[in-house]
């Protein structure tokens, strides 16, 4: 269990911190690396938190097992790549407010998707 917690908590935090530091180091006008580092670190932290929340919810029996895992890491990975690219393109174009909205609304969308898959919405 400790190895799982280390893998779920420490590794994404370290990678996000590295991207954050690299974004600060290579910050210059017109550079796309700080934007990329910001988007990647946000999605890594989101991946970590969703994985932790899903593991805790399933271990405490909040979601019934339906023969398959409702939360799949690959499913959220694909979701994160699609919306992360959209967020990056908006931020790169200068629409920072819209890029942050894409991130926030995609998290709400993922929550609704997971809840609907487990029958919590009706």
OpenMM code with the backbone's topology and positions (N, CA, C; nanometers):
from openmm import Vec3, app, unit

residues = "UNK UNK UNK UNK UNK UNK UNK UNK UNK UNK UNK UNK UNK UNK UNK UNK UNK UNK UNK UNK UNK UNK UNK UNK UNK UNK UNK UNK UNK UNK UNK UNK UNK UNK UNK UNK UNK UNK UNK UNK UNK UNK UNK UNK UNK UNK UNK UNK UNK UNK UNK UNK UNK UNK UNK UNK UNK UNK UNK UNK UNK UNK UNK UNK UNK UNK UNK UNK UNK UNK UNK UNK UNK UNK UNK UNK UNK UNK UNK UNK UNK UNK UNK UNK UNK UNK UNK UNK UNK UNK UNK UNK UNK UNK UNK UNK UNK UNK UNK UNK UNK UNK UNK UNK UNK UNK UNK UNK UNK UNK UNK UNK UNK UNK UNK UNK UNK UNK UNK UNK UNK UNK".split()
positions = [
    Vec3(0.0817, -0.1195, 0.0000),
    Vec3(0.0000, 0.0000, 0.0000),
    Vec3(0.0863, 0.1262, 0.0000),
    Vec3(0.2001, 0.1194, 0.0701),
    Vec3(0.2870, 0.2360, 0.0743),
    Vec3(0.3470, 0.2658, -0.0625),
    Vec3(0.3773, 0.1612, -0.1370),
    Vec3(0.4323, 0.1823, -0.2713),
    Vec3(0.3303, 0.2480, -0.3621),
    Vec3(0.2056, 0.2094, -0.3454),
    Vec3(0.0992, 0.2693, -0.4261),
    Vec3(0.0855, 0.4172, -0.3918),
    Vec3(0.0872, 0.4499, -0.2633),
    Vec3(0.0771, 0.5898, -0.2234),
    Vec3(0.1952, 0.6716, -0.2739),
    Vec3(0.3128, 0.6125, -0.2700),
    Vec3(0.4304, 0.6828, -0.3216),
    Vec3(0.4147, 0.7062, -0.4711),
    Vec3(0.3699, 0.6048, -0.5417),
    Vec3(0.3533, 0.6186, -0.6863),
    Vec3(0.2456, 0.7199, -0.7211),
    Vec3(0.1382, 0.7220, -0.6435),
    Vec3(0.0278, 0.8122, -0.6740),
    Vec3(0.0515, 0.9553, -0.6282),
    Vec3(0.1255, 0.9727, -0.5216),
    Vec3(0.1420, 1.1063, -0.4659),
    Vec3(0.2756, 1.1702, -0.4985),
    Vec3(0.3822, 1.0992, -0.4754),
    Vec3(0.5146, 1.1598, -0.4854),
    Vec3(0.5582, 1.1793, -0.6301),
    Vec3(0.5411, 1.0794, -0.7123),
    Vec3(0.5913, 1.0883, -0.8500),
    Vec3(0.5267, 1.2030, -0.9284),
    Vec3(0.3927, 1.2144, -0.9324),
    Vec3(0.3360, 1.3281, -1.0055),
    Vec3(0.3718, 1.4636, -0.9443),
    Vec3(0.3814, 1.4707, -0.8123),
    Vec3(0.4201, 1.5978, -0.7502),
    Vec3(0.5620, 1.6380, -0.7881),
    Vec3(0.6526, 1.5421, -0.7899),
    Vec3(0.7915, 1.5715, -0.8269),
    Vec3(0.8001, 1.6141, -0.9734),
    Vec3(0.7301, 1.5432, -1.0595),
    Vec3(0.7327, 1.5785, -1.2023),
    Vec3(0.6709, 1.7164, -1.2239),
    Vec3(0.5598, 1.7451, -1.1553),
    Vec3(0.4973, 1.8774, -1.1678),
    Vec3(0.5894, 1.9865, -1.1155),
    Vec3(0.6583, 1.9597, -1.0062),
    Vec3(0.7519, 2.0579, -0.9514),
    Vec3(0.8688, 2.0816, -1.0467),
    Vec3(0.9168, 1.9752, -1.1087),
    Vec3(1.0265, 1.9897, -1.2054),
    Vec3(0.9815, 2.0745, -1.3234),
    Vec3(0.8607, 2.0473, -1.3748),
    Vec3(0.8100, 2.1283, -1.4854),
    Vec3(0.7914, 2.2738, -1.4431),
    Vec3(0.7450, 2.2965, -1.3203),
    Vec3(0.7293, 2.4335, -1.2717),
    Vec3(0.8614, 2.5069, -1.2626),
    Vec3(0.9637, 2.4401, -1.2103),
    Vec3(1.0962, 2.5026, -1.1995),
    Vec3(1.1554, 2.5267, -1.3382),
    Vec3(1.1422, 2.4303, -1.4275),
    Vec3(1.1938, 2.4495, -1.5638),
    Vec3(1.1214, 2.5630, -1.6344),
    Vec3(0.9901, 2.5755, -1.6078),
    Vec3(0.9151, 2.6864, -1.6655),
    Vec3(0.9657, 2.8211, -1.6170),
    Vec3(1.0039, 2.8289, -1.4903),
    Vec3(1.0594, 2.9539, -1.4378),
    Vec3(1.1991, 2.9812, -1.4924),
    Vec3(1.2783, 2.8755, -1.5071),
    Vec3(1.4154, 2.8924, -1.5552),
    Vec3(1.4163, 2.9373, -1.7010),
    Vec3(1.3324, 2.8775, -1.7833),
    Vec3(1.3330, 2.9084, -1.9261),
    Vec3(1.2304, 3.0142, -1.9649),
    Vec3(1.1882, 3.0935, -1.8668),
    Vec3(1.0885, 3.1968, -1.8929),
    Vec3(1.1532, 3.3099, -1.9714),
    Vec3(1.0955, 3.3402, -2.0832),
    Vec3(1.1355, 3.4557, -2.1628),
    Vec3(1.0195, 3.4906, -2.2543),
    Vec3(1.0234, 3.6067, -2.3065),
    Vec3(0.9125, 3.6554, -2.3886),
    Vec3(0.9011, 3.5721, -2.5167),
    Vec3(0.7814, 3.5233, -2.5426),
    Vec3(0.7564, 3.4467, -2.6634),
    Vec3(0.7857, 3.2983, -2.6510),
    Vec3(0.8374, 3.2545, -2.5388),
    Vec3(0.8696, 3.1136, -2.5204),
    Vec3(0.7425, 3.0355, -2.4870),
    Vec3(0.7304, 2.9190, -2.5435),
    Vec3(0.6113, 2.8375, -2.5179),
    Vec3(0.6342, 2.7370, -2.4053),
    Vec3(0.7575, 2.7212, -2.3597),
    Vec3(0.7839, 2.6209, -2.2569),
    Vec3(0.7156, 2.6506, -2.1241),
    Vec3(0.7140, 2.7759, -2.0757),
    Vec3(0.6416, 2.8008, -1.9505),
    Vec3(0.4924, 2.7680, -1.9592),
    Vec3(0.4328, 2.7934, -2.0733),
    Vec3(0.2904, 2.7603, -2.0916),
    Vec3(0.2733, 2.6097, -2.0901),
    Vec3(0.3604, 2.5400, -2.1606),
    Vec3(0.3544, 2.3939, -2.1631),
    Vec3(0.3775, 2.3363, -2.0240),
    Vec3(0.4746, 2.3903, -1.9525),
    Vec3(0.5036, 2.3421, -1.8169),
    Vec3(0.3848, 2.3647, -1.7241),
    Vec3(0.3190, 2.4771, -1.7372),
    Vec3(0.2029, 2.5065, -1.6537),
    Vec3(0.0886, 2.4103, -1.6821),
    Vec3(0.0594, 2.3878, -1.8084),
    Vec3(-0.0503, 2.2981, -1.8461),
    Vec3(-0.0201, 2.1547, -1.8035),
    Vec3(0.1014, 2.1085, -1.8270),
    Vec3(0.1381, 1.9714, -1.7901),
    Vec3(0.1329, 1.9528, -1.6386),
    Vec3(0.1821, 2.0499, -1.5637),
    Vec3(0.1798, 2.0349, -1.4181),
    Vec3(0.0372, 2.0363, -1.3644),
    Vec3(-0.0508, 2.1168, -1.4212),
    Vec3(-0.1907, 2.1169, -1.3780),
    Vec3(-0.2556, 1.9815, -1.4023),
    Vec3(-0.2320, 1.9244, -1.5196),
    Vec3(-0.2961, 1.7967, -1.5516),
    Vec3(-0.2343, 1.6814, -1.4740),
    Vec3(-0.1059, 1.6885, -1.4422),
    Vec3(-0.0458, 1.5843, -1.3585),
    Vec3(-0.1046, 1.5850, -1.2174),
    Vec3(-0.1222, 1.7035, -1.1620),
    Vec3(-0.1824, 1.7130, -1.0296),
    Vec3(-0.3279, 1.6658, -1.0338),
    Vec3(-0.3999, 1.7013, -1.1393),
    Vec3(-0.5384, 1.6549, -1.1529),
    Vec3(-0.5433, 1.5026, -1.1637),
    Vec3(-0.4510, 1.4452, -1.2404),
    Vec3(-0.4434, 1.2994, -1.2536),
    Vec3(-0.4185, 1.2347, -1.1181),
    Vec3(-0.3281, 1.2943, -1.0417),
    Vec3(-0.2957, 1.2409, -0.9102),
    Vec3(-0.4172, 1.2467, -0.8179),
    Vec3(-0.4844, 1.3587, -0.8147),
    Vec3(-0.5989, 1.3750, -0.7252),
    Vec3(-0.7168, 1.2872, -0.7654),
    Vec3(-0.7442, 1.2751, -0.8943),
    Vec3(-0.8548, 1.1894, -0.9385),
    Vec3(-0.8246, 1.0425, -0.9096),
    Vec3(-0.7007, 1.0019, -0.9282),
    Vec3(-0.6638, 0.8640, -0.8985),
    Vec3(-0.6763, 0.8350, -0.7498),
    Vec3(-0.6310, 0.9281, -0.6674),
    Vec3(-0.6427, 0.9115, -0.5232),
    Vec3(-0.7893, 0.9083, -0.4799),
    Vec3(-0.8701, 0.9981, -0.5321),
    Vec3(-1.0120, 1.0019, -0.4960),
    Vec3(-1.0837, 0.8745, -0.5402),
    Vec3(-1.0525, 0.8258, -0.6580),
    Vec3(-1.1176, 0.7037, -0.7069),
    Vec3(-1.0760, 0.5821, -0.6262),
    Vec3(-0.9492, 0.5751, -0.5900),
    Vec3(-0.9012, 0.4629, -0.5097),
    Vec3(-0.9663, 0.4630, -0.3722),
    Vec3(-0.9747, 0.5788, -0.3107),
    Vec3(-1.0396, 0.5880, -0.1796),
    Vec3(-1.1888, 0.5566, -0.1889),
    Vec3(-1.2550, 0.6066, -0.2907),
    Vec3(-1.3991, 0.5814, -0.3056),
    Vec3(-1.4276, 0.4333, -0.3270),
    Vec3(-1.3464, 0.3671, -0.4063),
    Vec3(-1.3683, 0.2250, -0.4300),
    Vec3(-1.3295, 0.1408, -0.3092),
    Vec3(-1.2272, 0.1813, -0.2359),
    Vec3(-1.1866, 0.1020, -0.1191),
    Vec3(-1.2856, 0.1162, -0.0039),
    Vec3(-1.3531, 0.2297, 0.0052),
    Vec3(-1.4535, 0.2478, 0.1101),
    Vec3(-1.5937, 0.2081, 0.0654),
    Vec3(-1.6063, 0.1580, -0.0561),
    Vec3(-1.7336, 0.1064, -0.1028),
    Vec3(-1.8341, 0.2121, -0.1445),
    Vec3(-1.7880, 0.3318, -0.1768),
    Vec3(-1.8809, 0.4350, -0.2213),
    Vec3(-1.9371, 0.4054, -0.3596),
    Vec3(-1.8567, 0.3416, -0.4407),
    Vec3(-1.9012, 0.3000, -0.5730),
    Vec3(-1.9070, 0.1482, -0.5764),
    Vec3(-2.0146, 0.0948, -0.6309),
    Vec3(-2.0240, -0.0497, -0.6464),
    Vec3(-1.9442, -0.0913, -0.7690),
    Vec3(-1.8773, -0.2028, -0.7545),
    Vec3(-1.8037, -0.2544, -0.8702),
    Vec3(-1.9032, -0.3153, -0.9681),
    Vec3(-1.8870, -0.2802, -1.0938),
    Vec3(-1.9789, -0.3260, -1.1962),
    Vec3(-1.9108, -0.4209, -1.2940),
    Vec3(-1.8145, -0.4936, -1.2474),
    Vec3(-1.7431, -0.5850, -1.3341),
    Vec3(-1.6249, -0.5217, -1.4041),
    Vec3(-1.6126, -0.3918, -1.3951),
    Vec3(-1.4991, -0.3204, -1.4528),
    Vec3(-1.4710, -0.2002, -1.3641),
    Vec3(-1.3545, -0.1473, -1.3768),
    Vec3(-1.3221, -0.0277, -1.2987),
    Vec3(-1.3886, 0.0920, -1.3639),
    Vec3(-1.4669, 0.1636, -1.2875),
    Vec3(-1.5334, 0.2820, -1.3410),
    Vec3(-1.4337, 0.3903, -1.3759),
    Vec3(-1.3354, 0.4051, -1.2916),
    Vec3(-1.2314, 0.5031, -1.3185),
    Vec3(-1.1145, 0.4297, -1.3808),
    Vec3(-1.0807, 0.4631, -1.5005),
    Vec3(-0.9644, 0.4014, -1.5633),
    Vec3(-0.8566, 0.5076, -1.5819),
    Vec3(-0.7358, 0.4699, -1.5502),
    Vec3(-0.6256, 0.5641, -1.5667),
    Vec3(-0.6074, 0.6005, -1.7135),
    Vec3(-0.6231, 0.5029, -1.8007),
    Vec3(-0.6072, 0.5328, -1.9429),
    Vec3(-0.7209, 0.6207, -1.9927),
    Vec3(-0.8407, 0.6031, -1.9365),
    Vec3(-0.9527, 0.6879, -1.9761),
    Vec3(-0.9287, 0.8326, -1.9384),
    Vec3(-0.8824, 0.8562, -1.8166),
    Vec3(-0.8527, 0.9940, -1.7768),
    Vec3(-0.7301, 1.0452, -1.8501),
    Vec3(-0.6356, 0.9580, -1.8808),
    Vec3(-0.5179, 1.0004, -1.9563),
    Vec3(-0.5556, 1.0549, -2.0930),
    Vec3(-0.6439, 0.9838, -2.1626),
    Vec3(-0.6904, 1.0311, -2.2931),
    Vec3(-0.7689, 1.1610, -2.2779),
    Vec3(-0.8539, 1.1655, -2.1779),
    Vec3(-0.9315, 1.2860, -2.1478),
    Vec3(-0.8377, 1.4039, -2.1212),
    Vec3(-0.7333, 1.3812, -2.0406),
    Vec3(-0.6379, 1.4870, -2.0068),
    Vec3(-0.5594, 1.5334, -2.1284),
    Vec3(-0.5234, 1.4414, -2.2155),
    Vec3(-0.4488, 1.4804, -2.3358),
    Vec3(-0.5346, 1.5683, -2.4260),
    Vec3(-0.6597, 1.5292, -2.4477),
    Vec3(-0.7486, 1.6061, -2.5357),
    Vec3(-0.7713, 1.7466, -2.4811),
    Vec3(-0.8113, 1.7555, -2.3540),
    Vec3(-0.8403, 1.8865, -2.2977),
    Vec3(-0.7140, 1.9640, -2.2649),
    Vec3(-0.6035, 1.8956, -2.2383),
    Vec3(-0.4762, 1.9631, -2.2162),
    Vec3(-0.4254, 2.0307, -2.3428),
    Vec3(-0.4410, 1.9642, -2.4562),
    Vec3(-0.4007, 2.0253, -2.5836),
    Vec3(-0.4876, 2.1467, -2.6126),
    Vec3(-0.6161, 2.1347, -2.5865),
    Vec3(-0.7067, 2.2477, -2.6067),
    Vec3(-0.6681, 2.3638, -2.5147),
    Vec3(-0.6402, 2.3335, -2.3895),
    Vec3(-0.6001, 2.4357, -2.2933),
    Vec3(-0.4682, 2.5007, -2.3359),
    Vec3(-0.3729, 2.4212, -2.3804),
    Vec3(-0.2432, 2.4736, -2.4234),
    Vec3(-0.2591, 2.5663, -2.5436),
    Vec3(-0.3400, 2.5254, -2.6396),
    Vec3(-0.3579, 2.6078, -2.7600),
    Vec3(-0.4234, 2.7409, -2.7271),
    Vec3(-0.5207, 2.7395, -2.6349),
    Vec3(-0.5839, 2.8644, -2.5932),
    Vec3(-0.4842, 2.9538, -2.5186),
    Vec3(-0.4081, 2.8949, -2.4268),
    Vec3(-0.3113, 2.9740, -2.3503),
    Vec3(-0.2030, 3.0288, -2.4408),
    Vec3(-0.1608, 2.9519, -2.5367),
    Vec3(-0.0562, 2.9942, -2.6304),
    Vec3(-0.1059, 3.1082, -2.7188),
    Vec3(-0.2357, 3.1087, -2.7477),
    Vec3(-0.2942, 3.2141, -2.8306),
    Vec3(-0.3222, 3.3409, -2.7507),
    Vec3(-0.3006, 3.3361, -2.6199),
    Vec3(-0.3207, 3.4540, -2.5376),
    Vec3(-0.4533, 3.4573, -2.4630),
    Vec3(-0.5342, 3.3554, -2.4790),
    Vec3(-0.6637, 3.3483, -2.4114),
    Vec3(-0.6473, 3.2715, -2.2804),
    Vec3(-0.5779, 3.3315, -2.1855),
    Vec3(-0.5441, 3.2630, -2.0606),
    Vec3(-0.6693, 3.2367, -1.9771),
    Vec3(-0.7602, 3.3303, -1.9742),
    Vec3(-0.8829, 3.3130, -1.8966),
    Vec3(-0.9654, 3.1959, -1.9510),
    Vec3(-0.9774, 3.1876, -2.0820),
    Vec3(-1.0506, 3.0765, -2.1423),
    Vec3(-0.9790, 2.9442, -2.1203),
    Vec3(-0.8464, 2.9466, -2.1190),
    Vec3(-0.7697, 2.8239, -2.0947),
    Vec3(-0.7937, 2.7725, -1.9535),
    Vec3(-0.7993, 2.8628, -1.8576),
    Vec3(-0.8274, 2.8184, -1.7209),
    Vec3(-0.9707, 2.7686, -1.7076),
    Vec3(-1.0614, 2.8258, -1.7845),
    Vec3(-1.1992, 2.7761, -1.7844),
    Vec3(-1.2079, 2.6365, -1.8440),
    Vec3(-1.1298, 2.6102, -1.9474),
    Vec3(-1.1273, 2.4763, -2.0063),
    Vec3(-1.0841, 2.3751, -1.9008),
    Vec3(-0.9816, 2.4081, -1.8233),
    Vec3(-0.9344, 2.3168, -1.7199),
    Vec3(-1.0424, 2.2944, -1.6148),
    Vec3(-1.1006, 2.4014, -1.5641),
    Vec3(-1.2015, 2.3885, -1.4576),
    Vec3(-1.3245, 2.3124, -1.5057),
    Vec3(-1.3758, 2.3470, -1.6216),
    Vec3(-1.4971, 2.2798, -1.6705),
    Vec3(-1.4697, 2.1356, -1.7116),
    Vec3(-1.3495, 2.1061, -1.7555),
    Vec3(-1.3192, 1.9664, -1.7883),
    Vec3(-1.3149, 1.8808, -1.6631),
    Vec3(-1.2699, 1.9382, -1.5503),
    Vec3(-1.2718, 1.8632, -1.4241),
    Vec3(-1.4152, 1.8352, -1.3806),
    Vec3(-1.5016, 1.9342, -1.3949),
    Vec3(-1.6432, 1.9138, -1.3626),
    Vec3(-1.7040, 1.8101, -1.4566),
    Vec3(-1.6677, 1.8169, -1.5831),
    Vec3(-1.7168, 1.7184, -1.6805),
    Vec3(-1.6718, 1.5772, -1.6470),
    Vec3(-1.5459, 1.5619, -1.6049),
    Vec3(-1.4971, 1.4291, -1.5671),
    Vec3(-1.5710, 1.3769, -1.4451),
    Vec3(-1.5966, 1.4638, -1.3471),
    Vec3(-1.6717, 1.4240, -1.2293),
    Vec3(-1.8113, 1.3759, -1.2680),
    Vec3(-1.8789, 1.4492, -1.3548),
    Vec3(-2.0125, 1.4082, -1.3997),
    Vec3(-2.0074, 1.2768, -1.4766),
    Vec3(-1.9041, 1.2575, -1.5563),
    Vec3(-1.8887, 1.1332, -1.6314),
    Vec3(-1.8712, 1.0142, -1.5380),
    Vec3(-1.7874, 1.0289, -1.4359),
    Vec3(-1.7649, 0.9203, -1.3401),
    Vec3(-1.8917, 0.8928, -1.2596),
    Vec3(-1.9586, 0.9983, -1.2157),
    Vec3(-2.0823, 0.9800, -1.1394),
    Vec3(-2.1912, 0.9136, -1.2237),
    Vec3(-2.2028, 0.9532, -1.3498),
    Vec3(-2.3025, 0.8930, -1.4372),
    Vec3(-2.2707, 0.7465, -1.4643),
    Vec3(-2.1432, 0.7146, -1.4767),
    Vec3(-2.1039, 0.5759, -1.5021),
    Vec3(-2.1375, 0.4862, -1.3850),
    Vec3(-2.1321, 0.5406, -1.2665),
    Vec3(-2.1613, 0.4619, -1.1465),
    Vec3(-2.3076, 0.4726, -1.1032),
    Vec3(-2.3881, 0.5398, -1.1818),
    Vec3(-2.5306, 0.5468, -1.1522),
    Vec3(-2.5678, 0.6428, -1.0416),
    Vec3(-2.4815, 0.7374, -1.0110),
    Vec3(-2.5093, 0.8310, -0.9026),
    Vec3(-2.5986, 0.9460, -0.9468),
    Vec3(-2.6203, 0.9596, -1.0747),
    Vec3(-2.7018, 1.0701, -1.1249),
    Vec3(-2.8459, 1.0313, -1.1568),
    Vec3(-2.8771, 0.9063, -1.1338),
    Vec3(-3.0166, 0.8678, -1.1540),
    Vec3(-3.0388, 0.7445, -1.2308),
] * unit.nanometer
topology = app.Topology()
chain = topology.addChain("A")
for resn in residues:
    res = topology.addResidue(resn, chain)
    for name in ("N", "CA", "C"):
        topology.addAtom(name, app.Element.getBySymbol(name[0]), res)
